[in-house]
Amino acid sequence: MKLTPLNITLACVLVWVISEMNLDTEMTFSWGWLITLCVILSLIDLGFRMIFKDLKKLWFAQIAFILVVSILMVVIRVL
């Protein structure tokens, strides 16, 4: 399995959720949403792998995807 930005993002999200499990505060999102996020990120990663065979293009496309989604989340949050 090749290491890609979406795999790294998924790993970071899982580590973040696991690290917050021991705190007494409420979880940021439920287990259902966490599983949904993991499945969606995995499917998007597979889709990118099917479209881009070259690893360099795959990395650029996935980083661009993560940046676009991040910017959209910030814009939606501000509005």
PyMOL Python script that loads the backbone (N, CA, C, O; Angstrom):
from pymol import cmd

cmd.read_pdbstr("""\
ATOM      1  N   MET A   1       0.841  -1.178   0.000  1.00  0.00           N
ATOM      2  CA  MET A   1       0.000   0.000   0.000  1.00  0.00           C
ATOM      3  C   MET A   1       0.884   1.238   0.000  1.00  0.00           C
ATOM      4  O   MET A   1       1.792   1.366   0.821  1.00  0.00           O
ATOM      5  N   LYS A   2       0.613   2.139  -0.919  1.00  0.00           N
ATOM      6  CA  LYS A   2       1.397   3.363  -1.029  1.00  0.00           C
ATOM      7  C   LYS A   2       0.887   4.400  -0.025  1.00  0.00           C
ATOM      8  O   LYS A   2      -0.308   4.475   0.262  1.00  0.00           O
ATOM      9  N   LEU A   3       1.801   5.178   0.487  1.00  0.00           N
ATOM     10  CA  LEU A   3       1.459   6.248   1.401  1.00  0.00           C
ATOM     11  C   LEU A   3       1.014   7.458   0.603  1.00  0.00           C
ATOM     12  O   LEU A   3       1.745   7.934  -0.266  1.00  0.00           O
ATOM     13  N   THR A   4      -0.183   7.962   0.890  1.00  0.00           N
ATOM     14  CA  THR A   4      -0.730   9.112   0.182  1.00  0.00           C
ATOM     15  C   THR A   4      -1.234  10.139   1.193  1.00  0.00           C
ATOM     16  O   THR A   4      -1.423   9.809   2.364  1.00  0.00           O
ATOM     17  N   PRO A   5      -1.454  11.376   0.757  1.00  0.00           N
ATOM     18  CA  PRO A   5      -1.943  12.401   1.680  1.00  0.00           C
ATOM     19  C   PRO A   5      -3.274  12.059   2.340  1.00  0.00           C
ATOM     20  O   PRO A   5      -3.478  12.394   3.507  1.00  0.00           O
ATOM     21  N   LEU A   6      -4.183  11.403   1.625  1.00  0.00           N
ATOM     22  CA  LEU A   6      -5.454  11.034   2.249  1.00  0.00           C
ATOM     23  C   LEU A   6      -5.267   9.952   3.306  1.00  0.00           C
ATOM     24  O   LEU A   6      -5.993   9.934   4.300  1.00  0.00           O
ATOM     25  N   ASN A   7      -4.310   9.051   3.109  1.00  0.00           N
ATOM     26  CA  ASN A   7      -4.000   8.056   4.146  1.00  0.00           C
ATOM     27  C   ASN A   7      -3.430   8.740   5.381  1.00  0.00           C
ATOM     28  O   ASN A   7      -3.775   8.384   6.508  1.00  0.00           O
ATOM     29  N   ILE A   8      -2.569   9.709   5.174  1.00  0.00           N
ATOM     30  CA  ILE A   8      -1.984  10.454   6.292  1.00  0.00           C
ATOM     31  C   ILE A   8      -3.074  11.233   7.024  1.00  0.00           C
ATOM     32  O   ILE A   8      -3.089  11.266   8.254  1.00  0.00           O
ATOM     33  N   THR A   9      -3.983  11.858   6.279  1.00  0.00           N
ATOM     34  CA  THR A   9      -5.088  12.603   6.875  1.00  0.00           C
ATOM     35  C   THR A   9      -5.976  11.681   7.707  1.00  0.00           C
ATOM     36  O   THR A   9      -6.359  12.026   8.824  1.00  0.00           O
ATOM     37  N   LEU A  10      -6.295  10.529   7.171  1.00  0.00           N
ATOM     38  CA  LEU A  10      -7.126   9.565   7.896  1.00  0.00           C
ATOM     39  C   LEU A  10      -6.432   9.100   9.170  1.00  0.00           C
ATOM     40  O   LEU A  10      -7.073   8.981  10.214  1.00  0.00           O
ATOM     41  N   ALA A  11      -5.145   8.838   9.097  1.00  0.00           N
ATOM     42  CA  ALA A  11      -4.397   8.422  10.284  1.00  0.00           C
ATOM     43  C   ALA A  11      -4.385   9.522  11.343  1.00  0.00           C
ATOM     44  O   ALA A  11      -4.533   9.239  12.532  1.00  0.00           O
ATOM     45  N   CYS A  12      -4.210  10.770  10.919  1.00  0.00           N
ATOM     46  CA  CYS A  12      -4.211  11.890  11.869  1.00  0.00           C
ATOM     47  C   CYS A  12      -5.568  12.045  12.542  1.00  0.00           C
ATOM     48  O   CYS A  12      -5.638  12.298  13.745  1.00  0.00           O
ATOM     49  N   VAL A  13      -6.635  11.899  11.785  1.00  0.00           N
ATOM     50  CA  VAL A  13      -7.986  12.004  12.362  1.00  0.00           C
ATOM     51  C   VAL A  13      -8.213  10.888  13.377  1.00  0.00           C
ATOM     52  O   VAL A  13      -8.748  11.132  14.459  1.00  0.00           O
ATOM     53  N   LEU A  14      -7.816   9.679  13.039  1.00  0.00           N
ATOM     54  CA  LEU A  14      -7.998   8.559  13.966  1.00  0.00           C
ATOM     55  C   LEU A  14      -7.178   8.731  15.243  1.00  0.00           C
ATOM     56  O   LEU A  14      -7.663   8.442  16.337  1.00  0.00           O
ATOM     57  N   VAL A  15      -5.941   9.200  15.109  1.00  0.00           N
ATOM     58  CA  VAL A  15      -5.111   9.444  16.297  1.00  0.00           C
ATOM     59  C   VAL A  15      -5.728  10.538  17.159  1.00  0.00           C
ATOM     60  O   VAL A  15      -5.724  10.440  18.386  1.00  0.00           O
ATOM     61  N   TRP A  16      -6.253  11.574  16.526  1.00  0.00           N
ATOM     62  CA  TRP A  16      -6.891  12.673  17.261  1.00  0.00           C
ATOM     63  C   TRP A  16      -8.107  12.178  18.029  1.00  0.00           C
ATOM     64  O   TRP A  16      -8.282  12.524  19.198  1.00  0.00           O
ATOM     65  N   VAL A  17      -8.950  11.371  17.389  1.00  0.00           N
ATOM     66  CA  VAL A  17     -10.153  10.851  18.056  1.00  0.00           C
ATOM     67  C   VAL A  17      -9.773   9.916  19.193  1.00  0.00           C
ATOM     68  O   VAL A  17     -10.362   9.983  20.272  1.00  0.00           O
ATOM     69  N   ILE A  18      -8.806   9.056  18.967  1.00  0.00           N
ATOM     70  CA  ILE A  18      -8.384   8.128  20.017  1.00  0.00           C
ATOM     71  C   ILE A  18      -7.781   8.881  21.196  1.00  0.00           C
ATOM     72  O   ILE A  18      -7.986   8.499  22.348  1.00  0.00           O
ATOM     73  N   SER A  19      -7.036   9.951  20.914  1.00  0.00           N
ATOM     74  CA  SER A  19      -6.443  10.718  22.018  1.00  0.00           C
ATOM     75  C   SER A  19      -7.493  11.467  22.815  1.00  0.00           C
ATOM     76  O   SER A  19      -7.285  11.738  23.998  1.00  0.00           O
ATOM     77  N   GLU A  20      -8.623  11.811  22.196  1.00  0.00           N
ATOM     78  CA  GLU A  20      -9.693  12.512  22.915  1.00  0.00           C
ATOM     79  C   GLU A  20     -10.634  11.566  23.640  1.00  0.00           C
ATOM     80  O   GLU A  20     -11.464  12.018  24.428  1.00  0.00           O
ATOM     81  N   MET A  21     -10.526  10.269  23.396  1.00  0.00           N
ATOM     82  CA  MET A  21     -11.433   9.316  24.034  1.00  0.00           C
ATOM     83  C   MET A  21     -11.262   9.284  25.549  1.00  0.00           C
ATOM     84  O   MET A  21     -12.238   9.063  26.265  1.00  0.00           O
ATOM     85  N   ASN A  22     -10.070   9.495  26.045  1.00  0.00           N
ATOM     86  CA  ASN A  22      -9.806   9.392  27.481  1.00  0.00           C
ATOM     87  C   ASN A  22     -10.218  10.645  28.249  1.00  0.00           C
ATOM     88  O   ASN A  22     -10.288  10.623  29.478  1.00  0.00           O
ATOM     89  N   LEU A  23     -10.487  11.726  27.542  1.00  0.00           N
ATOM     90  CA  LEU A  23     -10.895  12.947  28.220  1.00  0.00           C
ATOM     91  C   LEU A  23     -12.343  12.816  28.693  1.00  0.00           C
ATOM     92  O   LEU A  23     -13.121  12.053  28.121  1.00  0.00           O
ATOM     93  N   ASP A  24     -12.696  13.558  29.733  1.00  0.00           N
ATOM     94  CA  ASP A  24     -14.041  13.489  30.284  1.00  0.00           C
ATOM     95  C   ASP A  24     -15.045  14.328  29.495  1.00  0.00           C
ATOM     96  O   ASP A  24     -16.241  14.299  29.787  1.00  0.00           O
ATOM     97  N   THR A  25     -14.573  15.067  28.509  1.00  0.00           N
ATOM     98  CA  THR A  25     -15.476  15.901  27.728  1.00  0.00           C
ATOM     99  C   THR A  25     -16.183  15.078  26.656  1.00  0.00           C
ATOM    100  O   THR A  25     -15.806  13.943  26.366  1.00  0.00           O
ATOM    101  N   GLU A  26     -17.213  15.680  26.081  1.00  0.00           N
ATOM    102  CA  GLU A  26     -17.978  15.002  25.037  1.00  0.00           C
ATOM    103  C   GLU A  26     -17.160  14.905  23.756  1.00  0.00           C
ATOM    104  O   GLU A  26     -16.374  15.802  23.451  1.00  0.00           O
ATOM    105  N   MET A  27     -17.342  13.822  23.005  1.00  0.00           N
ATOM    106  CA  MET A  27     -16.613  13.631  21.752  1.00  0.00           C
ATOM    107  C   MET A  27     -17.050  14.689  20.734  1.00  0.00           C
ATOM    108  O   MET A  27     -18.188  15.158  20.764  1.00  0.00           O
ATOM    109  N   THR A  28     -16.134  15.057  19.834  1.00  0.00           N
ATOM    110  CA  THR A  28     -16.424  16.062  18.824  1.00  0.00           C
ATOM    111  C   THR A  28     -17.514  15.581  17.876  1.00  0.00           C
ATOM    112  O   THR A  28     -18.403  16.352  17.515  1.00  0.00           O
ATOM    113  N   PHE A  29     -17.456  14.316  17.469  1.00  0.00           N
ATOM    114  CA  PHE A  29     -18.509  13.735  16.646  1.00  0.00           C
ATOM    115  C   PHE A  29     -18.687  12.271  17.026  1.00  0.00           C
ATOM    116  O   PHE A  29     -17.811  11.671  17.648  1.00  0.00           O
ATOM    117  N   SER A  30     -19.823  11.704  16.647  1.00  0.00           N
ATOM    118  CA  SER A  30     -20.171  10.360  17.089  1.00  0.00           C
ATOM    119  C   SER A  30     -19.382   9.287  16.336  1.00  0.00           C
ATOM    120  O   SER A  30     -18.691   9.568  15.357  1.00  0.00           O
ATOM    121  N   TRP A  31     -19.508   8.052  16.823  1.00  0.00           N
ATOM    122  CA  TRP A  31     -18.830   6.923  16.187  1.00  0.00           C
ATOM    123  C   TRP A  31     -19.343   6.708  14.772  1.00  0.00           C
ATOM    124  O   TRP A  31     -18.578   6.348  13.878  1.00  0.00           O
ATOM    125  N   GLY A  32     -20.632   6.928  14.570  1.00  0.00           N
ATOM    126  CA  GLY A  32     -21.205   6.762  13.233  1.00  0.00           C
ATOM    127  C   GLY A  32     -20.580   7.708  12.227  1.00  0.00           C
ATOM    128  O   GLY A  32     -20.247   7.306  11.112  1.00  0.00           O
ATOM    129  N   TRP A  33     -20.417   8.977  12.622  1.00  0.00           N
ATOM    130  CA  TRP A  33     -19.790   9.948  11.729  1.00  0.00           C
ATOM    131  C   TRP A  33     -18.318   9.630  11.512  1.00  0.00           C
ATOM    132  O   TRP A  33     -17.795   9.862  10.423  1.00  0.00           O
ATOM    133  N   LEU A  34     -17.643   9.106  12.524  1.00  0.00           N
ATOM    134  CA  LEU A  34     -16.235   8.727  12.378  1.00  0.00           C
ATOM    135  C   LEU A  34     -16.082   7.584  11.369  1.00  0.00           C
ATOM    136  O   LEU A  34     -15.195   7.614  10.516  1.00  0.00           O
ATOM    137  N   ILE A  35     -16.939   6.597  11.474  1.00  0.00           N
ATOM    138  CA  ILE A  35     -16.884   5.474  10.531  1.00  0.00           C
ATOM    139  C   ILE A  35     -17.222   5.952   9.124  1.00  0.00           C
ATOM    140  O   ILE A  35     -16.591   5.532   8.154  1.00  0.00           O
ATOM    141  N   THR A  36     -18.224   6.837   9.012  1.00  0.00           N
ATOM    142  CA  THR A  36     -18.590   7.397   7.707  1.00  0.00           C
ATOM    143  C   THR A  36     -17.420   8.170   7.108  1.00  0.00           C
ATOM    144  O   THR A  36     -17.134   8.033   5.918  1.00  0.00           O
ATOM    145  N   LEU A  37     -16.744   8.976   7.915  1.00  0.00           N
ATOM    146  CA  LEU A  37     -15.583   9.733   7.439  1.00  0.00           C
ATOM    147  C   LEU A  37     -14.475   8.803   6.965  1.00  0.00           C
ATOM    148  O   LEU A  37     -13.866   9.046   5.923  1.00  0.00           O
ATOM    149  N   CYS A  38     -14.211   7.749   7.714  1.00  0.00           N
ATOM    150  CA  CYS A  38     -13.169   6.780   7.321  1.00  0.00           C
ATOM    151  C   CYS A  38     -13.512   6.112   5.995  1.00  0.00           C
ATOM    152  O   CYS A  38     -12.644   5.959   5.136  1.00  0.00           O
ATOM    153  N   VAL A  39     -14.759   5.716   5.824  1.00  0.00           N
ATOM    154  CA  VAL A  39     -15.173   5.057   4.586  1.00  0.00           C
ATOM    155  C   VAL A  39     -15.088   6.021   3.411  1.00  0.00           C
ATOM    156  O   VAL A  39     -14.602   5.655   2.341  1.00  0.00           O
ATOM    157  N   ILE A  40     -15.561   7.258   3.603  1.00  0.00           N
ATOM    158  CA  ILE A  40     -15.531   8.251   2.523  1.00  0.00           C
ATOM    159  C   ILE A  40     -14.093   8.564   2.117  1.00  0.00           C
ATOM    160  O   ILE A  40     -13.786   8.599   0.926  1.00  0.00           O
ATOM    161  N   LEU A  41     -13.206   8.792   3.090  1.00  0.00           N
ATOM    162  CA  LEU A  41     -11.815   9.079   2.762  1.00  0.00           C
ATOM    163  C   LEU A  41     -11.153   7.900   2.053  1.00  0.00           C
ATOM    164  O   LEU A  41     -10.359   8.095   1.132  1.00  0.00           O
ATOM    165  N   SER A  42     -11.474   6.690   2.476  1.00  0.00           N
ATOM    166  CA  SER A  42     -10.902   5.511   1.814  1.00  0.00           C
ATOM    167  C   SER A  42     -11.393   5.386   0.378  1.00  0.00           C
ATOM    168  O   SER A  42     -10.611   5.072  -0.519  1.00  0.00           O
ATOM    169  N   LEU A  43     -12.681   5.629   0.152  1.00  0.00           N
ATOM    170  CA  LEU A  43     -13.228   5.548  -1.208  1.00  0.00           C
ATOM    171  C   LEU A  43     -12.671   6.644  -2.109  1.00  0.00           C
ATOM    172  O   LEU A  43     -12.383   6.401  -3.280  1.00  0.00           O
ATOM    173  N   ILE A  44     -12.519   7.848  -1.566  1.00  0.00           N
ATOM    174  CA  ILE A  44     -11.936   8.937  -2.354  1.00  0.00           C
ATOM    175  C   ILE A  44     -10.486   8.617  -2.699  1.00  0.00           C
ATOM    176  O   ILE A  44     -10.038   8.883  -3.815  1.00  0.00           O
ATOM    177  N   ASP A  45      -9.754   8.048  -1.745  1.00  0.00           N
ATOM    178  CA  ASP A  45      -8.372   7.648  -2.005  1.00  0.00           C
ATOM    179  C   ASP A  45      -8.307   6.602  -3.114  1.00  0.00           C
ATOM    180  O   ASP A  45      -7.464   6.696  -4.006  1.00  0.00           O
ATOM    181  N   LEU A  46      -9.188   5.611  -3.064  1.00  0.00           N
ATOM    182  CA  LEU A  46      -9.220   4.591  -4.118  1.00  0.00           C
ATOM    183  C   LEU A  46      -9.572   5.212  -5.474  1.00  0.00           C
ATOM    184  O   LEU A  46      -9.008   4.837  -6.502  1.00  0.00           O
ATOM    185  N   GLY A  47     -10.508   6.161  -5.462  1.00  0.00           N
ATOM    186  CA  GLY A  47     -10.867   6.835  -6.711  1.00  0.00           C
ATOM    187  C   GLY A  47      -9.702   7.595  -7.306  1.00  0.00           C
ATOM    188  O   GLY A  47      -9.466   7.532  -8.513  1.00  0.00           O
ATOM    189  N   PHE A  48      -8.972   8.313  -6.471  1.00  0.00           N
ATOM    190  CA  PHE A  48      -7.792   9.026  -6.951  1.00  0.00           C
ATOM    191  C   PHE A  48      -6.736   8.059  -7.478  1.00  0.00           C
ATOM    192  O   PHE A  48      -6.069   8.349  -8.472  1.00  0.00           O
ATOM    193  N   ARG A  49      -6.582   6.917  -6.822  1.00  0.00           N
ATOM    194  CA  ARG A  49      -5.593   5.927  -7.273  1.00  0.00           C
ATOM    195  C   ARG A  49      -5.967   5.347  -8.638  1.00  0.00           C
ATOM    196  O   ARG A  49      -5.091   5.030  -9.443  1.00  0.00           O
ATOM    197  N   MET A  50      -7.272   5.209  -8.896  1.00  0.00           N
ATOM    198  CA  MET A  50      -7.709   4.708 -10.201  1.00  0.00           C
ATOM    199  C   MET A  50      -7.493   5.737 -11.304  1.00  0.00           C
ATOM    200  O   MET A  50      -7.153   5.385 -12.433  1.00  0.00           O
ATOM    201  N   ILE A  51      -7.693   7.012 -10.969  1.00  0.00           N
ATOM    202  CA  ILE A  51      -7.568   8.071 -11.967  1.00  0.00           C
ATOM    203  C   ILE A  51      -6.110   8.386 -12.262  1.00  0.00           C
ATOM    204  O   ILE A  51      -5.727   8.507 -13.425  1.00  0.00           O
ATOM    205  N   PHE A  52      -5.294   8.519 -11.226  1.00  0.00           N
ATOM    206  CA  PHE A  52      -3.894   8.919 -11.387  1.00  0.00           C
ATOM    207  C   PHE A  52      -2.984   7.727 -11.111  1.00  0.00           C
ATOM    208  O   PHE A  52      -2.883   7.264  -9.975  1.00  0.00           O
ATOM    209  N   LYS A  53      -2.335   7.245 -12.136  1.00  0.00           N
ATOM    210  CA  LYS A  53      -1.423   6.105 -11.988  1.00  0.00           C
ATOM    211  C   LYS A  53      -0.040   6.543 -11.514  1.00  0.00           C
ATOM    212  O   LYS A  53       0.646   5.798 -10.815  1.00  0.00           O
ATOM    213  N   ASP A  54       0.370   7.761 -11.897  1.00  0.00           N
ATOM    214  CA  ASP A  54       1.670   8.296 -11.494  1.00  0.00           C
ATOM    215  C   ASP A  54       1.587   8.779 -10.049  1.00  0.00           C
ATOM    216  O   ASP A  54       0.677   9.529  -9.696  1.00  0.00           O
ATOM    217  N   LEU A  55       2.531   8.351  -9.215  1.00  0.00           N
ATOM    218  CA  LEU A  55       2.495   8.680  -7.792  1.00  0.00           C
ATOM    219  C   LEU A  55       2.636  10.177  -7.548  1.00  0.00           C
ATOM    220  O   LEU A  55       2.011  10.712  -6.632  1.00  0.00           O
ATOM    221  N   LYS A  56       3.448  10.863  -8.355  1.00  0.00           N
ATOM    222  CA  LYS A  56       3.640  12.302  -8.179  1.00  0.00           C
ATOM    223  C   LYS A  56       2.345  13.061  -8.469  1.00  0.00           C
ATOM    224  O   LYS A  56       1.985  13.975  -7.726  1.00  0.00           O
ATOM    225  N   LYS A  57       1.645  12.693  -9.537  1.00  0.00           N
ATOM    226  CA  LYS A  57       0.366  13.337  -9.861  1.00  0.00           C
ATOM    227  C   LYS A  57      -0.690  13.015  -8.803  1.00  0.00           C
ATOM    228  O   LYS A  57      -1.530  13.852  -8.473  1.00  0.00           O
ATOM    229  N   LEU A  58      -0.634  11.804  -8.285  1.00  0.00           N
ATOM    230  CA  LEU A  58      -1.563  11.404  -7.230  1.00  0.00           C
ATOM    231  C   LEU A  58      -1.391  12.269  -5.989  1.00  0.00           C
ATOM    232  O   LEU A  58      -2.368  12.730  -5.400  1.00  0.00           O
ATOM    233  N   TRP A  59      -0.134  12.485  -5.599  1.00  0.00           N
ATOM    234  CA  TRP A  59       0.142  13.328  -4.432  1.00  0.00           C
ATOM    235  C   TRP A  59      -0.350  14.752  -4.656  1.00  0.00           C
ATOM    236  O   TRP A  59      -0.987  15.331  -3.776  1.00  0.00           O
ATOM    237  N   PHE A  60      -0.064  15.323  -5.820  1.00  0.00           N
ATOM    238  CA  PHE A  60      -0.513  16.689  -6.098  1.00  0.00           C
ATOM    239  C   PHE A  60      -2.033  16.786  -6.093  1.00  0.00           C
ATOM    240  O   PHE A  60      -2.591  17.734  -5.540  1.00  0.00           O
ATOM    241  N   ALA A  61      -2.702  15.824  -6.697  1.00  0.00           N
ATOM    242  CA  ALA A  61      -4.161  15.846  -6.762  1.00  0.00           C
ATOM    243  C   ALA A  61      -4.775  15.707  -5.370  1.00  0.00           C
ATOM    244  O   ALA A  61      -5.736  16.408  -5.051  1.00  0.00           O
ATOM    245  N   GLN A  62      -4.243  14.827  -4.550  1.00  0.00           N
ATOM    246  CA  GLN A  62      -4.798  14.638  -3.212  1.00  0.00           C
ATOM    247  C   GLN A  62      -4.511  15.830  -2.302  1.00  0.00           C
ATOM    248  O   GLN A  62      -5.360  16.208  -1.494  1.00  0.00           O
ATOM    249  N   ILE A  63      -3.340  16.416  -2.423  1.00  0.00           N
ATOM    250  CA  ILE A  63      -3.049  17.618  -1.629  1.00  0.00           C
ATOM    251  C   ILE A  63      -3.959  18.755  -2.054  1.00  0.00           C
ATOM    252  O   ILE A  63      -4.458  19.496  -1.207  1.00  0.00           O
ATOM    253  N   ALA A  64      -4.182  18.907  -3.351  1.00  0.00           N
ATOM    254  CA  ALA A  64      -5.096  19.939  -3.844  1.00  0.00           C
ATOM    255  C   ALA A  64      -6.511  19.679  -3.330  1.00  0.00           C
ATOM    256  O   ALA A  64      -7.204  20.616  -2.936  1.00  0.00           O
ATOM    257  N   PHE A  65      -6.943  18.429  -3.330  1.00  0.00           N
ATOM    258  CA  PHE A  65      -8.271  18.070  -2.816  1.00  0.00           C
ATOM    259  C   PHE A  65      -8.398  18.436  -1.340  1.00  0.00           C
ATOM    260  O   PHE A  65      -9.399  19.024  -0.931  1.00  0.00           O
ATOM    261  N   ILE A  66      -7.399  18.094  -0.545  1.00  0.00           N
ATOM    262  CA  ILE A  66      -7.433  18.400   0.884  1.00  0.00           C
ATOM    263  C   ILE A  66      -7.463  19.910   1.108  1.00  0.00           C
ATOM    264  O   ILE A  66      -8.196  20.388   1.973  1.00  0.00           O
ATOM    265  N   LEU A  67      -6.676  20.666   0.342  1.00  0.00           N
ATOM    266  CA  LEU A  67      -6.674  22.125   0.482  1.00  0.00           C
ATOM    267  C   LEU A  67      -8.025  22.735   0.108  1.00  0.00           C
ATOM    268  O   LEU A  67      -8.521  23.618   0.807  1.00  0.00           O
ATOM    269  N   VAL A  68      -8.616  22.272  -0.986  1.00  0.00           N
ATOM    270  CA  VAL A  68      -9.918  22.800  -1.413  1.00  0.00           C
ATOM    271  C   VAL A  68     -10.990  22.498  -0.365  1.00  0.00           C
ATOM    272  O   VAL A  68     -11.784  23.373  -0.019  1.00  0.00           O
ATOM    273  N   VAL A  69     -11.014  21.278   0.133  1.00  0.00           N
ATOM    274  CA  VAL A  69     -11.995  20.917   1.152  1.00  0.00           C
ATOM    275  C   VAL A  69     -11.772  21.727   2.430  1.00  0.00           C
ATOM    276  O   VAL A  69     -12.736  22.163   3.059  1.00  0.00           O
ATOM    277  N   SER A  70     -10.526  21.931   2.815  1.00  0.00           N
ATOM    278  CA  SER A  70     -10.224  22.711   4.013  1.00  0.00           C
ATOM    279  C   SER A  70     -10.668  24.160   3.864  1.00  0.00           C
ATOM    280  O   SER A  70     -11.248  24.730   4.788  1.00  0.00           O
ATOM    281  N   ILE A  71     -10.403  24.750   2.720  1.00  0.00           N
ATOM    282  CA  ILE A  71     -10.808  26.138   2.474  1.00  0.00           C
ATOM    283  C   ILE A  71     -12.334  26.249   2.473  1.00  0.00           C
ATOM    284  O   ILE A  71     -12.891  27.185   3.045  1.00  0.00           O
ATOM    285  N   LEU A  72     -13.004  25.297   1.833  1.00  0.00           N
ATOM    286  CA  LEU A  72     -14.472  25.314   1.832  1.00  0.00           C
ATOM    287  C   LEU A  72     -15.044  25.173   3.236  1.00  0.00           C
ATOM    288  O   LEU A  72     -16.038  25.819   3.567  1.00  0.00           O
ATOM    289  N   MET A  73     -14.422  24.330   4.070  1.00  0.00           N
ATOM    290  CA  MET A  73     -14.899  24.180   5.441  1.00  0.00           C
ATOM    291  C   MET A  73     -14.754  25.479   6.225  1.00  0.00           C
ATOM    292  O   MET A  73     -15.643  25.836   6.997  1.00  0.00           O
ATOM    293  N   VAL A  74     -13.648  26.186   6.036  1.00  0.00           N
ATOM    294  CA  VAL A  74     -13.440  27.455   6.733  1.00  0.00           C
ATOM    295  C   VAL A  74     -14.450  28.493   6.240  1.00  0.00           C
ATOM    296  O   VAL A  74     -15.026  29.222   7.048  1.00  0.00           O
ATOM    297  N   VAL A  75     -14.672  28.568   4.929  1.00  0.00           N
ATOM    298  CA  VAL A  75     -15.623  29.540   4.382  1.00  0.00           C
ATOM    299  C   VAL A  75     -17.032  29.251   4.886  1.00  0.00           C
ATOM    300  O   VAL A  75     -17.752  30.175   5.264  1.00  0.00           O
ATOM    301  N   ILE A  76     -17.431  27.995   4.896  1.00  0.00           N
ATOM    302  CA  ILE A  76     -18.767  27.639   5.385  1.00  0.00           C
ATOM    303  C   ILE A  76     -18.893  27.939   6.863  1.00  0.00           C
ATOM    304  O   ILE A  76     -19.944  28.389   7.319  1.00  0.00           O
ATOM    305  N   ARG A  77     -17.840  27.698   7.612  1.00  0.00           N
ATOM    306  CA  ARG A  77     -17.865  27.953   9.063  1.00  0.00           C
ATOM    307  C   ARG A  77     -18.000  29.447   9.362  1.00  0.00           C
ATOM    308  O   ARG A  77     -18.685  29.830  10.310  1.00  0.00           O
ATOM    309  N   VAL A  78     -17.344  30.301   8.549  1.00  0.00           N
ATOM    310  CA  VAL A  78     -17.380  31.745   8.762  1.00  0.00           C
ATOM    311  C   VAL A  78     -18.766  32.294   8.418  1.00  0.00           C
ATOM    312  O   VAL A  78     -19.286  33.172   9.106  1.00  0.00           O
ATOM    313  N   LEU A  79     -19.356  31.762   7.340  1.00  0.00           N
ATOM    314  CA  LEU A  79     -20.683  32.232   6.946  1.00  0.00           C
ATOM    315  C   LEU A  79     -21.701  31.710   7.917  1.00  0.00           C
ATOM    316  O   LEU A  79     -22.891  31.987   7.771  1.00  0.00           O
TER     317      LEU A  79
END
""", "prot")
cmd.dss("prot")
cmd.show_as("cartoon", "prot")
cmd.util.cbc("prot")
cmd.orient("prot")
